[in-house]
């Protein structure tokens, strides 16, 4: 089984939290038992999270050797210049080494289907913000945020829209869709 979940802002990608006070977790939204996230999204990131009860499927979705694409919408502080976008397309040097080249494009505006974030992203009259779409083929810790910062475009809001062939589609924040997968013995 595979579950597509639209993770809201401020939710941990785990089912329990020992913090005091406890933070919101997947247990608030996902009722299926014995499913686990195939990959992660930061507490302050939103969008598509895949969960499965199939370890082999989770491995195929997350192992860097399979180079599953992950597409994000990033609201960034500043104007994405041609040089910044080209740097993202070539790959940028992070403290843990160079990234693989990414697909990067500036968007004219936020997509019409995008929901408002709660709480809203801070607004500053003197500093413009814009949206970019990035597709990467690896998944290091906070990679997209570090990549945009490396080219002078700090990320204000980050939403994952695709993982490989799986798309967020019309899932509202906090909603999920279950997809039945082939039994393990049939693969």
TIMARFI-502586 format. One line per 8 residues: number of its first residue (from 1); for each residue x negated, z, y of C-alpha. Coordinates in pm, whole numbers, plus 50000, padded with zeros to 5 digits. Layout:
NUM = X,Z,Y | ...
***
This chain:
1 = 50000,50000,50000 | 49889,49930,50355 | 50041,50090,50664 | 50004,49932,51007 | 50035,50206,51270 | 50032,50189,51649 | 49828,50497,51730 | 49925,50648,52064
9 = 49675,50777,52319 | 49571,51135,52248 | 49619,51134,51870 | 49341,51211,51621 | 49279,50967,51333 | 49313,51246,51079 | 49596,51452,50936 | 49475,51799,51034
17 = 49302,51957,51330 | 49141,52298,51348 | 49103,52299,51726 | 49268,52572,51927 | 49512,52467,52050 | 49554,52197,51784 | 49565,51834,51896 | 49818,51575,51782
25 = 49732,51416,51446 | 49855,51142,51213 | 50070,51401,51032 | 50314,51385,51324 | 50381,51016,51250 | 50286,50924,50892 | 50502,51068,50613 | 50350,50883,50315
33 = 50123,51099,50102 | 49775,51013,49977 | 49706,50753,50246 | 49396,50761,50462 | 49277,50569,50767 | 49075,50256,50690 | 48854,50288,50995 | 48905,50494,51305
41 = 49022,50480,51661 | 48897,50732,51915 | 49128,51008,52037 | 49154,50829,52372 | 49203,50477,52228 | 49534,50322,52129 | 49669,50052,51905 | 49638,49923,51551
49 = 49520,50165,51286 | 49537,50073,50918 | 49603,50336,50653 | 49595,50282,50278 | 49604,50456,49943 | 49366,50194,49798 | 48996,50281,49822 | 48881,49926,49738
57 = 49102,49784,50014 | 48975,50045,50261 | 48619,49945,50170 | 48691,49575,50229 | 48847,49655,50566 | 48569,49882,50690 | 48239,49788,50526 | 48018,49610,50782
65 = 47911,49353,50521 | 48266,49213,50522 | 48249,49165,50901 | 48622,49208,50956 | 48707,49108,51311 | 48861,49366,51539 | 49024,49256,51862 | 49072,49486,52160
73 = 49226,49474,52504 | 49012,49672,52745 | 49112,49769,53095 | 48779,49789,53271 | 48667,49919,53607 | 48533,49635,53819 | 48544,49256,53809 | 48427,49089,53486
81 = 48168,48839,53607 | 48059,48533,53414 | 47723,48704,53357 | 47886,49018,53214 | 48110,48815,52981 | 47814,48600,52871 | 47615,48915,52791 | 47900,49042,52572
89 = 47916,48702,52400 | 47541,48712,52325 | 47543,49077,52216 | 47419,49371,52419 | 47150,49627,52352 | 47288,49975,52289 | 47092,50292,52218 | 47143,50232,51843
97 = 47033,49867,51857 | 47172,49530,51956 | 47534,49442,51887 | 47644,49124,51719 | 47778,48860,51957 | 48139,48921,52059 | 48418,48695,52171 | 48496,48795,52530
105 = 48740,48664,52785 | 48879,48791,53113 | 49257,48808,53143 | 49452,48738,53460 | 49671,49046,53406 | 49778,49297,53145 | 49994,49135,52876 | 50370,49154,52941
113 = 50432,49337,52614 | 50192,49623,52693 | 50351,49966,52711 | 50264,50216,52987 | 50014,50482,52890 | 50107,50848,52907 | 49928,50983,53103 | 49861,50678,53320
121 = 49507,50554,53378 | 49372,50683,53709 | 49413,50442,53997 | 49159,50395,54277 | 49236,50164,54568 | 48870,50100,54642 | 48771,50001,54286 | 48944,49707,54116
129 = 49027,49709,53749 | 49082,49411,53521 | 49164,49337,53158 | 48937,49170,52906 | 48990,49073,52542 | 48699,49145,52306 | 48664,49058,51939 | 48382,49225,51749
137 = 48262,49206,51388 | 48119,49553,51348 | 48251,49899,51418 | 48002,50145,51556 | 48108,50468,51717 | 48277,50394,52053 | 48122,50047,52040 | 48355,49859,52275
145 = 48334,50132,52538 | 47954,50133,52514 | 47937,49753,52528 | 48150,49725,52841 | 47956,50008,53007 | 47629,49830,52924 | 47741,49528,53129 | 47864,49742,53421
153 = 48234,49749,53329 | 48333,50101,53218 | 48644,50102,52999 | 48946,50284,53139 | 49192,50201,52861 | 49132,50055,52515 | 49392,49908,52278 | 49312,49754,51939
161 = 49547,49464,51866 | 49404,49313,51544 | 49199,49408,51240 | 49118,49097,51039 | 49444,48923,50957 | 49655,49227,51053 | 49812,49235,51398 | 49979,49508,51601
169 = 50270,49275,51673 | 50575,49446,51819 | 50502,49796,51687 | 50580,50054,51955 | 50340,50346,52006 | 50390,50591,51718 | 50568,50334,51499 | 50443,50206,51165
177 = 50514,49926,50920 | 50445,49945,50548 | 50308,49643,50363 | 50307,49643,49985 | 49979,49518,49841 | 49905,49382,49496 | 49856,49645,49228 | 49486,49719,49179
185 = 49491,49575,48826 | 49621,49237,48958 | 49331,49174,49195
***
